[in-house]
Amino acid sequence: MTSVGANPKTTDWVLGPGEEFRFEVDFKHTIEVKLKHGHAEYFGAELGREATYSFSGENGAVFSWEGCTLTVVGECQSAYKAGETPMDTCINVHMALQQQRTQARKDDSDGPRVMIVGPDDSGKTSLARTLVNYAVRMGDAPLFVDLDPMDASVTVPGTLSVTPMTKAVDIETGFMGYAMSSSAGPPDTPLVWQFGHDQPTDNAALFKLIVDRMAAAIKRRMDNDPQTTASGLIVDTRGFTDAAKCETIDHAISALGITTLLVVGSERMYSLLSTRSYAKDVAVIKMARSGGTVDRSAIYRQQYNSRTIQQYFYGTPKEPFSSFSTVANFQEIRILRVGEDYIAPSSTLPLGESRKLTDTSVLPMEPDESLTHSILAVTDAAMESDDVAGIQALGFVNVTVVDMEKKRLILISPVPGRLPKQVLVYGNVKWMETL
């Protein structure tokens, strides 16, 4: 856990109407932000007066519609005040979506189904978070659909999820904090699927299958919840610019019944998607990339994902909890993986043919040392069943030791006791505990 230091630097920032305080903090430092006067928000969530918010390993922006004074304690990599922000466009989009939600309630019809696309580091998740928070502040409860397995917002990396949003996204911990138990009450349980890859195109067949399962789960929810039906969806996606990667996006737009497509920070992508066959039924809207977005390095992403996994198992500095070590004997569990690599290396394929990476076939895995530090999904599948392609995850465990002599795994789990289920699904995500 980082701290602001023994003699931290303290700075007051005075924001005028429509200005925002932008900051970057590395993972070795923590800053504390306090609202002293006026009103301010963090990606659509209101800051409490005199409340202290801690940030580490964060690129953030505190915005004020009317002006405010902030006190910032600690060292930033970068900190400045910006007068040109995307918030006017963002609030206009929000108001248009609210009109659709109001009309949906009157007509007993579906509310807006919004998908956000764009290149890496263009501000897609920040926009999704802002639109979710604005909707919640208006009394709505949209579903947040996370289709970004590399930077999974709700649980561990390598997953896709659907979360009912009934309260504001936590300012400090984001969507991850939203789904965790806390002193504020029980979590709103997300539906989570193990995908096991960084990019949707790493296994397009499995990605599409999971999206189809998501769509079915969303329909069941909306069939029984008029408020969610009218509130609609807000969908975050993996960044891409290559037209060849549109296939998975096209499928998701169709499967999820998307009505509005927000294209952030790419004129080329906007032009491309505007010509798709679905454009006559889907509103394709171009949005500028915020000047506060920052290109994240591979090292930053690794640190960010490591912290996300640590939060899943141990909570946050303000809301810590204990995880538990448990033993699973080899004969008591089954470990399955979805998808199979070609045995032949790419160099042996005929000229001009690409290497097929994965599909939806299910293969058993014999435990060995290569499982060490793997994140495994716990499922509700029967012990004798291989039907785990696209199955929901009940939770996740981390393999800390593979004991080949005693034929057992030592696992870290966020809940005590032995594994409640015996069928685990492998993903390509590894994590080494550094506590």
C-alpha positions in Angstrom: 0.0 0.0 0.0 1.4 3.4 -1.0 1.1 6.6 1.0 1.4 10.3 0.5 4.6 10.5 2.5 5.7 12.1 5.7 5.8 15.7 4.5 3.4 15.7 1.5 3.1 18.6 -0.9 -0.3 20.4 -0.6 -1.8 22.4 -3.4 -5.1 24.2 -3.9 -6.6 24.1 -7.3 -9.3 26.7 -8.2 -11.5 25.6 -11.1 -13.8 27.9 -13.0 -17.1 26.9 -14.5 -16.5 24.1 -17.1 -12.9 23.4 -16.1 -11.3 20.2 -14.9 -8.3 19.2 -12.9 -6.4 16.5 -14.8 -3.7 14.4 -13.0 -1.5 11.4 -13.5 -0.2 9.4 -10.5 2.1 6.4 -10.8 1.7 3.2 -8.8 4.5 4.2 -6.3 2.7 7.3 -5.1 -0.8 8.2 -3.8 -2.5 11.6 -3.9 -5.5 12.7 -1.8 -8.1 15.0 -3.3 -10.6 16.9 -1.2 -13.4 19.2 -2.4 -13.2 22.4 -0.3 -15.8 24.7 -2.0 -18.3 24.4 -4.8 -19.4 21.2 -6.6 -17.3 18.8 -8.6 -17.6 15.3 -10.1 -15.3 12.5 -11.1 -16.4 10.8 -14.3 -20.0 11.7 -13.5 -19.9 10.8 -9.7 -20.3 13.7 -7.3 -17.5 14.4 -4.9 -18.7 14.8 -1.3 -17.7 18.1 0.5 -14.7 17.6 2.7 -14.5 13.9 1.9 -11.0 12.6 1.0 -10.4 10.5 -2.1 -7.2 8.6 -2.7 -5.7 7.8 -6.1 -2.7 5.7 -7.1 -1.7 4.5 -10.5 -4.5 6.6 -12.0 -5.0 9.0 -14.9 -8.0 11.1 -13.7 -10.0 14.3 -14.1 -12.1 16.2 -11.6 -14.7 18.4 -13.5 -16.8 21.2 -12.2 -19.8 22.7 -14.0 -20.0 25.7 -11.7 -16.5 26.1 -10.4 -14.9 24.7 -7.2 -11.8 24.6 -5.0 -9.8 21.4 -4.6 -7.0 20.6 -2.1 -4.6 18.0 -3.5 -2.1 16.4 -1.2 0.8 14.3 -2.6 3.0 14.1 -5.7 1.6 13.8 -9.3 3.5 12.9 -12.4 1.4 15.5 -14.2 -1.2 17.9 -12.9 -2.9 20.8 -14.8 -6.1 22.7 -15.3 -8.0 22.3 -18.6 -10.6 24.5 -20.0 -11.4 22.5 -23.1 -13.2 19.3 -22.1 -15.6 16.8 -23.8 -18.2 17.4 -21.1 -20.6 19.5 -23.1 -20.8 16.7 -25.8 -21.1 14.1 -23.0 -24.0 15.9 -21.3 -25.8 16.3 -24.6 -25.5 12.6 -25.3 -26.7 11.8 -21.8 -29.8 14.1 -22.2 -30.6 12.5 -25.6 -30.4 9.0 -23.9 -32.6 10.3 -21.0 -35.3 11.4 -23.5 -35.2 7.9 -24.9 -35.5 6.3 -21.5 -38.5 8.6 -20.6 -40.2 7.6 -23.9 -39.5 4.0 -23.2 -41.3 4.2 -19.9 -44.3 5.8 -21.6 -44.4 3.2 -24.4 -43.4 0.2 -22.3 -40.6 -0.3 -24.8 -36.8 -0.8 -24.6 -34.5 2.0 -23.6 -31.3 3.0 -25.4 -28.7 0.4 -26.0 -25.4 2.2 -26.3 -22.0 0.8 -27.4 -18.8 2.8 -27.2 -16.0 2.0 -29.6 -12.6 3.6 -30.5 -8.9 3.1 -30.4 -6.9 2.1 -27.3 -6.6 4.8 -24.7 -9.2 7.1 -26.3 -11.4 7.4 -23.2 -14.0 4.8 -23.9 -14.3 3.4 -20.3 -14.3 7.0 -18.8 -17.1 7.9 -21.1 -19.0 4.7 -20.2 -18.5 5.4 -16.5 -19.7 9.0 -16.9 -22.9 8.0 -18.8 -23.6 5.3 -16.2 -23.2 7.7 -13.3 -25.4 10.4 -15.0 -28.1 7.8 -15.6 -28.0 6.5 -12.0 -28.2 10.1 -10.7 -31.4 10.4 -12.7 -32.9 7.4 -10.9 -32.2 4.9 -13.8 -30.5 1.6 -13.6 -28.8 0.7 -16.9 -26.8 -2.5 -17.3 -23.0 -2.0 -17.8 -21.7 -4.5 -20.3 -17.9 -5.0 -20.3 -16.6 -6.4 -23.6 -12.9 -5.4 -22.9 -11.2 -8.6 -21.6 -7.7 -6.9 -21.4 -8.8 -4.2 -19.1 -11.7 -5.9 -17.5 -13.4 -3.3 -15.2 -15.5 -5.4 -13.0 -13.5 -8.5 -12.0 -10.2 -10.0 -13.1 -8.6 -9.6 -16.6 -9.6 -12.0 -19.3 -13.3 -11.8 -18.5 -16.5 -10.3 -19.9 -19.3 -9.2 -17.7 -22.8 -7.7 -17.2 -23.5 -5.6 -14.1 -26.7 -4.0 -13.0 -25.9 -0.4 -12.1 -28.1 0.8 -9.3 -25.7 3.2 -7.6 -22.8 5.5 -8.6 -19.6 3.9 -9.6 -17.1 4.2 -6.7 -14.8 7.2 -7.2 -11.7 5.5 -5.9 -12.1 1.9 -7.1 -14.3 2.2 -10.2 -16.4 -0.6 -11.4 -14.4 -3.2 -9.4 -15.4 -1.5 -6.2 -19.0 -1.4 -7.4 -19.3 -5.2 -7.3 -17.3 -5.8 -4.1 -18.8 -6.2 -0.6 -18.3 -3.1 1.5 -19.6 -1.2 4.5 -22.1 0.5 2.1 -24.0 -2.8 1.8 -24.1 -6.0 -0.3 -22.7 -5.9 -3.8 -24.8 -5.9 -7.0 -23.7 -9.2 -8.3 -22.3 -9.1 -11.8 -22.6 -11.9 -14.3 -19.1 -12.9 -15.4 -17.7 -15.2 -18.1 -14.2 -16.5 -18.4 -12.8 -15.6 -21.9 -9.1 -16.1 -21.1 -7.6 -13.8 -23.8 -6.7 -10.2 -24.2 -8.2 -9.5 -27.6 -11.7 -10.6 -28.9 -10.0 -11.8 -32.1 -7.7 -14.2 -30.1 -10.7 -16.5 -30.1 -13.5 -14.9 -32.1 -15.7 -18.0 -31.9 -15.7 -18.1 -28.1 -16.1 -14.3 -27.8 -19.2 -14.5 -30.0 -20.6 -17.4 -28.0 -20.2 -15.5 -24.7 -21.8 -12.4 -26.2 -24.8 -14.6 -27.3 -25.0 -15.9 -23.7 -24.8 -12.4 -22.4 -27.7 -11.3 -24.7 -29.8 -14.2 -23.4 -29.1 -13.2 -19.8 -29.9 -9.6 -20.5 -33.2 -10.6 -22.1 -34.2 -12.6 -19.0 -33.3 -9.7 -16.8 -35.3 -7.2 -18.9 -38.3 -9.5 -19.2 -38.7 -9.3 -15.4 -37.4 -5.8 -14.7 -39.2 -2.8 -16.4 -36.8 -0.3 -14.9 -33.8 -2.1 -16.4 -35.7 -2.4 -19.7 -36.3 1.3 -19.9 -32.8 2.2 -18.6 -31.1 0.1 -21.4 -27.4 -0.8 -21.8 -24.1 0.9 -21.8 -21.4 -1.3 -23.5 -17.6 -0.8 -23.2 -15.4 -2.5 -25.8 -11.8 -3.4 -26.5 -9.9 -0.7 -28.4 -9.2 -1.4 -32.1 -8.5 0.5 -35.3 -8.1 -2.4 -37.7 -11.1 -3.0 -39.9 -10.5 -6.7 -39.8 -11.4 -6.7 -36.2 -14.9 -5.3 -36.8 -16.3 -8.8 -37.0 -16.7 -9.3 -33.3 -18.1 -5.8 -32.9 -20.6 -6.3 -35.7 -21.7 -9.5 -34.0 -22.1 -7.8 -30.6 -24.1 -4.9 -32.2 -26.5 -7.4 -33.6 -26.7 -9.8 -30.6 -27.2 -7.0 -28.0 -29.6 -5.0 -30.1 -27.4 -1.8 -30.1 -29.3 1.4 -31.0 -26.6 4.0 -30.6 -22.9 3.6 -31.5 -20.5 6.2 -30.0 -17.2 6.3 -31.9 -14.5 8.0 -29.8 -11.4 9.5 -31.3 -11.2 8.0 -34.8 -12.5 9.6 -37.9 -11.6 6.5 -39.9 -13.5 4.2 -37.6 -16.5 6.5 -37.7 -16.5 6.5 -41.5 -16.1 2.7 -41.6 -18.9 2.0 -39.1 -21.2 4.5 -40.8 -21.2 2.4 -43.9 -22.1 -0.9 -42.3 -25.4 -2.5 -43.1 -26.8 -1.8 -39.6 -26.1 1.9 -39.8 -29.7 2.5 -41.1 -31.0 1.2 -37.8 -28.2 2.3 -35.5 -27.3 5.9 -34.7 -23.6 6.3 -35.3 -22.2 9.3 -33.4 -18.7 10.7 -33.6 -17.1 12.0 -30.4 -13.8 13.7 -30.0 -11.0 12.2 -27.9 -10.5 14.0 -24.6 -7.3 16.0 -24.3 -6.9 14.3 -20.9 -6.4 10.8 -22.3 -3.0 9.3 -21.9 -1.4 6.5 -24.0 -0.7 3.7 -21.5 2.5 1.6 -21.7 2.6 -2.2 -21.5 4.2 -1.9 -18.1 1.4 0.4 -16.9 -1.2 -2.1 -18.1 0.6 -5.0 -16.4 0.7 -3.0 -13.1 -2.9 -2.0 -13.5 -4.1 -5.6 -14.1 -2.0 -6.9 -11.2 -3.7 -4.4 -8.9 -7.1 -5.3 -10.2 -6.5 -9.0 -9.4 -5.1 -8.1 -6.0 -8.3 -6.0 -5.3 -10.4 -9.0 -6.3 -8.7 -11.2 -3.7 -7.9 -8.7 -1.0 -10.1 -5.6 -1.4 -8.9 -2.0 -1.3 -6.9 -0.1 1.3 -10.2 1.5 2.5 -12.2 -1.7 2.3 -9.7 -4.6 2.8 -10.7 -8.2 3.3 -8.9 -11.5 3.7 -8.6 -14.2 1.2 -8.1 -17.8 2.2 -5.8 -20.7 1.2 -7.4 -24.0 0.3 -6.2 -27.3 -1.0 -7.7 -29.1 -4.0 -6.6 -32.7 -4.7 -6.1 -33.6 -8.3 -8.7 -36.4 -8.2 -11.3 -34.1 -6.7 -11.3 -31.5 -9.5 -11.4 -31.1 -13.3 -9.6 -28.3 -15.1 -10.8 -27.6 -18.6 -9.8 -25.1 -21.2 -11.8 -23.8 -24.1 -9.9 -23.7 -27.5 -6.9 -25.5 -28.8 -3.7 -24.3 -30.5 -2.5 -26.0 -33.6 0.2 -28.5 -32.8 2.1 -27.5 -35.9 4.0 -24.2 -35.6 3.2 -21.3 -37.9 6.5 -21.9 -39.8 5.3 -25.3 -41.0 2.0 -24.1 -42.5 1.6 -23.7 -46.3 2.7 -20.3 -47.6 -0.1 -17.7 -47.3 -2.1 -19.7 -44.6 -2.4 -18.2 -41.1 -2.2 -20.2 -37.9 -5.6 -21.0 -36.4 -5.4 -20.0 -32.8 -8.5 -21.1 -31.0 -12.1 -22.3 -31.2 -14.8 -23.4 -28.8 -13.7 -27.1 -28.3 -13.2 -28.1 -24.7 -10.1 -29.9 -23.6 -9.2 -31.4 -20.2 -5.9 -30.2 -18.6 -3.7 -32.4 -16.5 -2.3 -30.3 -13.6 1.4 -29.6 -13.8 3.8 -26.8 -12.8 2.6 -24.6 -15.8 -0.6 -23.9 -13.8 1.3 -22.1 -11.1 0.0 -18.5 -10.7 -2.9 -19.2 -13.1 -6.3 -17.6 -12.5 -9.0 -20.3 -12.8 -12.8 -19.7 -13.0 -15.0 -21.7 -10.7 -18.1 -22.9 -12.5 -21.3 -24.7 -11.7 -20.7 -27.4 -14.3 -21.2 -31.1 -13.3 -18.1 -33.0 -12.6 -18.6 -35.3 -15.6 -19.7 -32.5 -18.0 -17.5 -30.8 -20.7 -20.1 -28.2 -21.4 -18.2 -25.1 -20.2 -17.8 -23.1 -23.4 -19.6 -19.9 -22.5 -20.5 -20.9 -19.0 -20.8 -18.3 -16.3 -18.1 -18.1 -13.7 -19.1 -18.2 -10.0 -15.8 -16.7 -8.9 -12.1 -17.1 -9.4 -9.1 -18.8 -7.6 -5.4 -18.3 -7.9 -3.1 -21.3 -8.1 -0.2 -20.6 -5.8 1.4 -24.0 -5.6 1.2 -27.1 -7.8 2.4 -30.0 -5.6 3.1 -32.8 -8.1 4.4 -35.2 -5.3 1.2 -35.0 -3.3 -1.0 -34.5 -6.3 -2.7 -31.3 -5.1 -3.1 -27.6 -5.8 -2.9 -24.9 -3.2 -5.3 -22.1 -4.1 -6.1 -18.6 -2.9 -9.8 -17.9 -2.8 -11.8 -14.9 -1.7 -14.2 -17.1 0.3 -13.2 -19.6 3.1 -13.5 -23.4 3.0 -13.0 -26.0 0.3 -14.0 -25.3 -3.3 -17.8 -25.3 -3.5 -17.6 -26.7 -7.1 -15.1 -29.0 -8.8 -15.0 -27.9 -12.4 -12.5 -25.1 -13.1 -11.9 -23.3 -16.4 -8.4 -22.2 -17.4 -7.6 -18.8 -18.8 -4.3 -17.3 -20.0 -4.1 -14.8 -17.1 -1.3 -15.3 -14.5 -0.8 -13.4 -11.3 1.9 -13.7 -8.7 1.0 -12.4 -5.2 3.4 -9.8 -4.0 1.9 -8.9 -0.6 
